């Protein structure tokens, strides 16, 4: 990390996180905002990985951002079959429209 300003800011922010004066997610947001605005950080190819490592260290495991899926890769939860306790698909109750169609 070449940016001395970012290093000082991270140390300051981390001290605030340790004192519970700042939320870890807010620290991450400040780091990311600095990366987007600082010409020295924009030119440093390694800084994004270093910030990602710091983020993984600072944030609890359940709060770490997961990579977003591309729209083609995303599966709608409504399309996934629901499984019962034994791994078999459960039958969903028919909607009123389905029941009316069956009566006709």
Residue pairs with C-beta under 8 A, 6 or more apart in sequence:
1 7
1 44
1 46
1 47
1 50
2 40
2 41
2 44
2 47
3 38
3 40
3 41
3 44
3 47
5 34
5 38
5 40
6 31
6 34
6 35
6 38
6 41
6 47
9 30
9 31
9 34
10 27
10 31
10 54
13 22
13 27
13 30
13 31
14 27
14 58
16 22
16 27
17 23
17 24
17 27
17 58
24 58
24 59
24 60
24 63
25 59
25 63
27 58
28 55
28 58
28 59
31 51
31 54
31 55
32 51
34 41
35 41
35 42
35 47
35 48
35 51
36 42
41 47
55 64
55 65
56 64
81 89
82 89
82 90
82 92
83 89
83 90
84 90
94 102
